[in-house]
Amino acid sequence: MQKFTGRKHPELSEALLKIKKDLKKKEGKNASKIKLSLEEKKLLEKIQQQTKQFNINNVTRTKAYLHFYNQYQDIHWAFLGHMVSRNGGWNMTDLKGEFLSKLLTKNEQQFYFTFLERGNWLIFQDAYPQFLVYEESRKRNKNLFHLLPYLQVSTFMETIWNHYWNERDLYLLTIALIINEQSYLEKRVIKNPLFQKNIFHSIEFKLQDSLSLNHILFPIIANGKTHVIGQTLHHFESLHERIWLGKRLYSILFHDKQLLSKAVQWANTHPHTGSRKDYWPHLFHDVKEGLPAFSLLPRLKSCQLIPGSPRIYSPTLTIAWKNIKHLPAEIDDWFQSWKVLYYFLDSKEKTIGEIQSDYCKTLERLELAAITKKAISVFE
């Protein structure tokens, strides 16, 4: 995919040219702050407290995103964030589930959880205050986005929110939030030396990538059954690839109103617990059904259990992991160049959301890997 690094670039729309003009003024400069009234200071405290209240764990964050989207359905990213955050929770509990708990040591499980949890926490504490500022702006019918710099939100998003307040361009706002959150994570998580050493350079992370475990699944109800659609990310370290993945995921969820309605209906009728039982109770269970000894016989075939086999253990988040206290987010504005606007342009490629078959094969490969490792340990 084009990274917009060459001399020739696609032409920007009139709206993007207007945003470019504003962003060029902000390149390399600190966000401007004005003197706040006592009322505005109290409002900031309220927003920070509300954010802290819901930023306890993956379940509380995921629930907060959905609640906000149900109130303000023009903020598409809130629902996209909800669905992606569900996947974050499932990835966290997988570490204590049936298969990965056999493939990773306890230290490795802890490192992976810390990595996933830190990213989930950081995105929420950046995105949710933006939503609350928007909510207060709507309630008062007054633009309050000058408050964003006081919440350590990128100057890029202050520009975008001001544009959205005037133009109500839903697509542009959503893509901007995708760019912002992935760029926000880049230095704080992806380039963090600790995570680089223990996650990205580890054999297990490469193993996950080769097994295609980085599936993002969106459950929907189709023909009376829960079907999953989505995408797979193979190069998690690449900011470019993560942004384009976000765009593809957005397209999958929102390009078809009927499909979106099914996804929202599923989300509202299936509270997030972190267990994969949430979407496929025929295959997963949050209670261990099998015997204590791990079976060396496969039990999966095309996402169905071989008759007589126990379901795959997938615990809830509260059972799998305790809440952790985070260090404050590093203060640093990622925005440096207006050229990030080229990410708003359409790639012209058709996004295919069919993933269920690949996901089923991944589960079988994962089961086989766990069985193989167990068999080797038995005969050592």
N, C-alpha and C positions, 0 to 999 in steps of 0.2 A: 504494500500500500504506500501511496505517496506520503512523504514526510514533510513536504513543502520546504525543502532545504536548497533547492536549485534557484537559478536566477529568474526563471519564468514561473509565475504563480497564476492560478485561476483568478478571474476577476471577482472582487467582493461586491456584494449587493449594496444598494444605497444605504440600508440600515446598518450594515457592517462597516461601511465607510464612515458613517457618522460616529459609530462606537470607536473606530480606529482613531479618529481625530481626538477624541477624549482620552483614550488610552495612551497615545503618544505623549501627551502632556504629563502623564504620570510615570513614564518609564524612568527607573532609577531614582525615584523620589519616595520619601515616606508619605504615608497617607495623611492628608490634611485633616486637622481636627478643629472644631469650633468650640467655643465655650458653651457648656451645657447648663440648662436651667435645673433647678432642684427637682422638678417633675421628671425631667429626662434622666437624671441620675437615679432616681427611684425606679424608673422604668427599666433601666439597665440592670439594676440589682434584681428586679423581679424576673427578668429574662434569664439571667445567670442562675438564679435559684431554681427556676423551672427546668432549665437544661440539666442542672446537677441532679434534680429529683428523678429524671427519667434516664439518666446516663449511668445506671447502676450495673446493668449487665445486658447481654444481647437480647434477652426476652423483653426487657422494659423498653429498650431503644426501638426494637422492631414494632412493638405495640404502639409506641408514640408516633412513629412515622405513619402508620395506617390511620390512626385517629386523626392526625392532621389532614391527611389526604381526604378523608371522608368529609371533613369540614370545608376544605378548599381544593376542589378537584381540578382547578386550573394549574395547581402546582404538581405537575406530572412527576417530577423527580421524587416527591414524597412517597408515591406508590412504587416507583422503580426502586428507590432506596429501601422500602419495606421488603420487597421481594428478594433483593440481593442480600439484605441483612438476614433474612430467613436462612439463606444458603450459608452465610457466615456461621450461624448457630448450628446448623447441621454439620458443618465441617469441624466445629469445636467438639461436638459430642461424638463424632466419628472416632476421635482420638481415644475415647474410652469405650468405644463400641466393639462389636464382634471381631472385626478384622484388623484394623490399625493398631489396636492394643496388643496384638500378637506380633506385629511387624516393627513396632517402635519401642524403644526403652522408655521408662518412666520419665527420664530427663528429656528425651526427645519429644515426648508427648507434651511436657510442660513448656518447652521452647515453642512448639507449634501453637499451643494455646495462647501463650503470651503474645506471639506475633499476630495471631488472628484477633485477639481481644484488644490489643493496642490499636490496631487499625480501625476496628469497629468503634471503639471509644472516641478516637480522634475525629473520625468523620462526623459522628453525631454532635460532638461538642463544637464543631465548626458549622455544620449545616443547620442544626435545629435552631440556634439563635437567629439565623437569617429568617427562618420561617416565622419565628415569634415577632420579629420586627415587622415582617410583612403583615402578620395578623393584626398587630397594633395599628399599622398604617391603614389597613382596611377599616378597622373599627372606628378610627378617628377621621377617616377620609383625608389623611394628611401624610405626605411623604416623610418617613422617618429614617431613611436609609443613611443619613449622615451619622447615625449611631453605630453603624457597622464597624468602623475603625476602632471604636472603643471595645469591641468584642473580638478584636484581633482577626477580623475577616479581611480577606485580600481586597486591595483597592480595585482589582479586576471585577469582583462581584458587586462592589458599590456602584460601579459604572453600569453593569448589566441590570441590576435591580432598578436603577433610575430609569433606564431605557424601558424596562418591562412595565414600570408604573405608568408610563406615558403611552406605550404602544401595545401592551398585552400580547407580545409575541411568545406564545407558549413553547414553541420548538426552540427558539433561541435561548430562552431561560433554562430549559432542561439541559441542552447541550453545554451551556456555560457551567451549570452545576456539576455535570459530569467531568468537564475539564478541570474545574476548580478542586473537586474532592480528590481526584487522582493526582493532581499536581501537589496538593497539600500533603498527601501521603509520601511523596517521592523522597524528600530528605528525611522526614521524621520516622519513616518505617522502612521503606524499600532500600534506601542507601544507608540505613543505620548499621554501623560496623558489627554490632552484636548479632543482628539478624542476618547480615550478609554471611558471617562466619558459620552460624549455627543452623541457618535455614537454607539459604540459596546455594551455599557451597557444600551442602551435605549430600550424601548419597541418597538419603531418603527423599529429599525434595526432587531430585532428578528422577527417582523412582516414581514419585507421584505424577510427575509430568509425563513419563513414558506410559503410565497406566491410564492417563487421561482422567485423573481424579479431580481436575479443576473444572468440573461441570457446574454451570449455573442453571438451576432447574426452576421453571415456573409451572406449578401445578394448575390445571384447569379441569373443569368437569366436561367430559365429552362422551355422549351416548351413555350417560348414567354412571360412568367410571371416571376416576381421576387419572388423567393423562398428563405427562410432563413434556414441556417444550423448553427451549433454551439454547445455550451456546457453550462452547468449551474454550477456555483460555490456555494456550500452551506456553506463552512467554510472559509470565507474571512480572518479571523484572523490568519489562519494557513499558515505560510510561505511554508511549505511542500506541502500543497494542492494547493497553488497558482502556485508554480513551476510546479507541475504535470499538472495542468490545462493548463499552457502555452505550455507544451509539447504536450498535446492533441490537443490544438488549432492549433499548428504548423502542426501536422500530418494531421488534417482535411484540411487545406489550401494547403499543399504542397505534399501530398502523391499521388495526381492524377493531371498530367499536364493539362488535359482537364478541370477539375474543377477549377484549379488555373487560367487558362486563362479566364474562365467565371467570376471569382471573380475580377480579375484585370480589365477586360473589364467593369464590372459594376462600379467599383470604379472610373475609368477614365471618365465614361460618366454620373456620378451622383455626382456632387460637394457636399462636406459635408457642411451642414448648421446647424446641431444639431437637426433639426426637424425629427421626424420619418416619415414624409411625404417623405423624401428622398428615402425610399425603398417601402413604401406602401401608395401611395397617394389616393388609393380607401378607405382607413381606417382612415388615419390621414390628418389633414390640419393645416397649420401654421396660419390660421385665424379662429377665433371663428365663427362657423356656426350656433350654437344653440341659443335659446333664453337665455337672461341673467339668468333666473331662472334655477337651475340645475334640470334636469329631474329625477324623482324617478322610471322611467321605464327603464329596460335594453334595449340596442340596439345592442348588440354583440352576434353573434352565429357563432362559427367556423371561426373566423377572417373575417366575413362578416357582414355588417350592415343590421339590419332589415329594410326592405324597408320604405323609408320616414324619416329615422333617420339621423341627422346631423353627420358629421365625428368627430372623437375624436380630440380635440385641442392639438396640439403639436407644441409649438412655436420654432422659430429659436433661436440659442444661443444668438445672438446679441440683440434680443428682450427680452429674458428671464433674462440675467445677464449682468452686466457691467464688464469691465475688472478690475482686481484687481492687486495691486502691491504687490509682494511677498517679504518676508524677505529672505536674502541669505540662501542657503542650508547649513545645518550643516556639518562641515568638520569632517569626520570620515570614515575610511576604514572598511567596513563590513567584509572583508576577514580575517579569523583566522586559518582555517584548510584546508589542501588539500583534506580532505574526502568529500568535496562538489562535487568532481569529480564523485562520485557514482550516482549523478543525471543524468549523461550523459548516463547511461546504459539504454537499452531498457526494458520497463516494461513487454513486451510480451503480453500485452492486446490489443485487437482490439478496436480502437477508432471509435465510432459511432457518426456521426455529425447530425443525424436527431433530430430536436428540434422544428420544426414548430408547431406540434400538442400541445406540452407542452406549448409553448409560447402563443398559442391561448387560452388555458385554463387559463393561468395566467392572461391574459387581462380580461377574464370574471370574474375571482375571484377578481381582482382589481376593476373592475367596481362595482361588488356586494358590496365590502367593502365600496366603496365611497358612494353608494346609501344608505347602511345601516346607515353609520355615519350621512348622511344628514337627513335621516328619523328620527333618534333619536333626532337630534337637532331641527327638526321641531316640534316634539311632547313634547319636554321638557318644 
